[in-house]
Amino acid sequence: MEKSVIFISLGCDKNLVDSEIMLGELAQGGYSFTDDIDEAECAVINTCCFIGDAKEESIDTILEIAERKNAGDIRFIVVTGCLSQRYISEIQEEIPEVDALIGTASIGKIRECLDDLYAGAGMSVFCDPLDTPPYSSRHRAHSSGLFYAYLKIAEGCDKHCTYCIIPSLRGPYRSYPMEHLVEEAERLAEAGVNELILVAQETTLYGTDLYGHKALPELIRRLSGIDGIHWIRIQYCYPEEIDDALIEEMASNPKLCHYLDMPVQHASDAVLKRMGRRTSEEELRTIVGRLRERIPDIVLRTTLISGFPGETEEDHQELYRFVNEIEFDRLGVFTYSQEEGTPAGEMDDQIPEEIKNLRRDELMELQQAICFDNADRRIGEIMEVVIEGCIPEEDVYVGRTYADAPEVDGRVFIPADRERMSGEYAHVRITEARDYDLIGEFIDEPA
């Protein structure tokens, strides 16, 4: 059991990449890993605190592991990620069971941290300046065992939306060098990954700090040249930064999925201004129109915030009309979370929780009908599907189309015709739509 570590990764996919980097660094240091808390000697908890629910989950997890330490089941507790960056002194004072804290810019020091603990060091804190260049590792561990992987192309954010704490937790926008990303993608492809999902707080600004221009299209072209990579998917594109070069790359590059995650947050100009967003409803409609005109089969995902401070019923109805008319393919709605340390957290006219929830539910009910109609229109279409597993008792394979990002979108269920492997791509005729999921049948590849 010596040097056996359990790694608990909370929060977003960007946090997951950090966890995989730390896992890889620890593996190089001779540490072993377990998924069983009863077998672990050290627990590393990579936390999130973007909104209240995430912060609560992180704190509850730390306290649960602290109880196990007090019972003698765990020897060391290390807390990393956004919560440790945000509340260093509070964790030290209120949860003395924690042995070490690692800030968001210090993940490369995870091995040094654990080495110190095993050598008998006391409570330690690793918290480099937030403008430190993002840590590049050759030892990232692809932990999921699946055939897709997230490729984090930048760290931090310069947008400073009034509701968001991320710039103070992750620092200014810093792109990873293109050479590093290509090398990392090559290693992932050699490990069997065939779908890359590009993530950052804002992907469309990639390269502006290093190269003086938006270099995302160039990065995509270089990643597309890697043998074994079949799909590339882009997440977190701020709408005001989507330009013709990116649109043309998506339209012409056969490996780049016609899928774009484009968080708009709202459509009322008054609310967008208070949010510190840099678009208007008219500009949002224009960019959606440009995307759909040039790429007719594009799938657009977005996120919205309901109940932002000062949001009137008229603002909400304006957003409702916008959603109804634009008909996003994928849409999530989050109620506004009042976060300390943000300008929005200090604004007057905070909205009661019951009104936030009501407005969220109205938007989601509308979006549900839109999604179901969109799914029905897929019936009869032949789509490429990546196989992700099977349900043996039902003799059914489970997969995804280009229109479905892992973990957040729907799936396709296809009765087995023969033995197929996970990670395999196949052509499927859609025969039925069930809520957010599709039913299909395998066909021979079209000519």
Buried (B, 14 or more C-beta within 10 A) or exposed (E): EEBBBBBBBBBBBBBBBBBBBBBBBBBEBEBBBBEEBEEBBBBBBBBBBBBEEBBEBBBEBBEEBBEBBEEEBBBBBBBBBBBBBBBBEEBEEEBEBBBBBBBBBBBBBBBBBBBBBBEEEEEBBBBBEBEBEBBBBEBBBBBEEBBBBBBBBBBBBBBEBBBBBBBBBBBEBBBBBBEBBBEBBBBBBEBBBBBBBBBBBBBBBBBBBBEEEBBBBBBBBBBBEBEBBBBBBBBBBBBBBBBEBBBEBBBEBEBBBBBBBBBBBBBBBBBBEBBBBBBBBEBBBEBBEBBEEBBEEBBBBBBBBBBBBBBEEEBBEBBBEBBEEBBBBBBBBBBBBBBEEBBBBEBEEBBEEEBBBBBBEBBBEBBEEBBEEBBEEBBEEEBBBBBBEBEEEEEBBBBBBBBBBBEEBBBBBBEBEEEBEBBBBBBBBBBBBEEBBBBBEBEEEEE
